[in-house]
Amino acid sequence: MSEKEEVLHNFLQNFKDEDKPQVLADMETEVNIGAQVASLLKDNNLTYEEAYGSLQYAYDLLRYESNFLKLPDEEVN
């Protein structure tokens, strides 16, 4: 291995390949919605920074809106 190849090899060890997300349970709906969101981000030609910003905003919005969710009434015996 040449010195250049060795330096490159050592440098690239710091970067892991991203694996395809794994689904640990029957989550067909969630996977489909996630794929739709990823497709929407791609269709809008967002940079990775813009896409992650959009996802962070969506997460923050869902967390905020969770304060206003109405829980189902529990039946009292």
Secondary structure, 3 states (H helix, E strand, C coil): CCHHHHHHHHHHCCCCCCCCCCCCCCCHHHHHHHHHHHHHHHHCCCCHHHHHHHHHHHHHHHHHHHHHCCCCCCCCC
